[in-house]
Amino acid sequence: MKDMVKISNLNQTFYTKDGELEVLKNINFNLTKGQILTILGPSGSGKSTILNILTNLLKPTSGDVVINGKVGYMFQKDHLLEWRNIMDNITIGLEIQKKKTDEAMKRVERLLKTYDLWDFRNMYPKELSGGMRQRVALIRTLAVAPDILLLDEPFSALDYQTRILVSDDVYRIIKNEGKSAILVTHDISEAICCKVQLLIKMV
Ligand SMILES: Nc1ncnc2c1ncn2[C@@H]1O[C@H](COP(=O)(O)OP(=O)(O)OP(=O)(O)O)[C@@H](O)[C@H]1O
């Protein structure tokens, strides 16, 4: 099966005033189409560093990074803009990228209807529960039609009960939409729902 992401012999060392800090050592993984991979590691083990490399914010010290497709990013917090309604929050990426075409708006309409947000499209973020807000954040990421989703501790801001519901929701939506995803977390309960896991430890 086609690799959406392939990471080989990845190493990252930071050079600080206190000396060299080796953060990633010989990391290897691949993500195939339709797969959801969790990267689980303690705070400081280099999870954000991997995401920064995958989003091209950071050039690795050494190693190969192959990414086949468009990357979308979902953050820990939903970052919804309180002064824009749900529809306008969801289309913000399309506006910024000047891609608010008829085709894109049809995609947004389908996503909103499929994932039970259509009736809420004219409401404002503060009128929605934490779980629904996170669903809006996911649909906003999907609106720009990415192939690969990067999820950075997407449930950690939610309380335990909501987290279980939302994580089921997010996995279902990603699978249903045929996307591939990498979820990064330090929380084993967040990681356990995923079949494919990569553990990273402090170097
Ligand atoms: N640009 C940088 N320069 C120097 N050190 C850095 C830089 N970026 C990250 N680090 C260090 O690299 C280590 C790994 O950081 P990183 O943020 O990737 O860990 P993490 O696993 O995402 O942690 P957390 O879960 O706390 O966010 C940390 O010790 C951090 O201080």
The ligand as an SDF file (V2000), in Angstrom:
LIG
                    3D

 31 33  0  0  0  0  0  0  0  0999 V2000
   14.3240   24.9550   18.8040 N   0  0  0  0  0  0  0  0  0  0  0  0
   14.7930   24.3190   19.8930 C   0  0  0  0  0  0  0  0  0  0  0  0
   16.0120   24.6130   20.3910 N   0  0  0  0  0  0  0  0  0  0  0  0
   16.5020   23.9570   21.4600 C   0  0  0  0  0  0  0  0  0  0  0  0
   15.8420   22.9760   22.1140 N   0  0  0  0  0  0  0  0  0  0  0  0
   14.6250   22.6420   21.6720 C   0  0  0  0  0  0  0  0  0  0  0  0
   14.0230   23.2940   20.5360 C   0  0  0  0  0  0  0  0  0  0  0  0
   12.8000   22.7320   20.3230 N   0  0  0  0  0  0  0  0  0  0  0  0
   12.6390   21.7960   21.2750 C   0  0  0  0  0  0  0  0  0  0  0  0
   13.7200   21.7280   22.0810 N   0  0  0  0  0  0  0  0  0  0  0  0
   13.9230   20.7890   23.2020 C   0  0  0  0  0  0  0  0  0  0  0  0
   13.7620   19.4790   22.6700 O   0  0  0  0  0  0  0  0  0  0  0  0
   13.1280   18.6230   23.6220 C   0  0  0  0  0  0  0  0  0  0  0  0
   11.9060   18.0120   22.9780 C   0  0  0  0  0  0  0  0  0  0  0  0
   10.9320   19.0460   22.7730 O   0  0  0  0  0  0  0  0  0  0  0  0
    9.4860   18.7670   22.1740 P   0  0  0  0  0  0  0  0  0  0  0  0
    8.7160   20.0430   22.3170 O   0  0  0  0  0  0  0  0  0  0  0  0
    9.6130   18.1780   20.8240 O   0  0  0  0  0  0  0  0  0  0  0  0
    8.9200   17.6550   23.1830 O   0  0  0  0  0  0  0  0  0  0  0  0
    7.4310   17.1180   23.3760 P   0  0  0  0  0  0  0  0  0  0  0  0
    7.5350   15.6320   23.4710 O   0  0  0  0  0  0  0  0  0  0  0  0
    6.5560   17.6770   22.3080 O   0  0  0  0  0  0  0  0  0  0  0  0
    7.0360   17.7190   24.7720 O   0  0  0  0  0  0  0  0  0  0  0  0
    5.6270   18.3010   25.2970 P   0  0  0  0  0  0  0  0  0  0  0  0
    4.7020   17.1240   25.3810 O   0  0  0  0  0  0  0  0  0  0  0  0
    5.9840   18.8580   26.6310 O   0  0  0  0  0  0  0  0  0  0  0  0
    5.1960   19.3430   24.3080 O   0  0  0  0  0  0  0  0  0  0  0  0
   12.8430   19.4770   24.8280 C   0  0  0  0  0  0  0  0  0  0  0  0
   13.8790   19.2680   25.7640 O   0  0  0  0  0  0  0  0  0  0  0  0
   12.8720   20.9030   24.2970 C   0  0  0  0  0  0  0  0  0  0  0  0
   13.2860   21.8160   25.2920 O   0  0  0  0  0  0  0  0  0  0  0  0
  1  2  1  0
  2  3  1  0
  2  7  2  0
  3  4  2  0
  4  5  1  0
  5  6  2  0
  6  7  1  0
  6 10  1  0
  7  8  1  0
  8  9  2  0
  9 10  1  0
 10 11  1  0
 11 12  1  0
 11 30  1  0
 12 13  1  0
 13 14  1  0
 13 28  1  0
 14 15  1  0
 15 16  1  0
 16 17  2  0
 16 18  1  0
 16 19  1  0
 19 20  1  0
 20 21  2  0
 20 22  1  0
 20 23  1  0
 23 24  1  0
 24 25  2  0
 24 26  1  0
 24 27  1  0
 28 29  1  0
 28 30  1  0
 30 31  1  0
M  END
$$$$
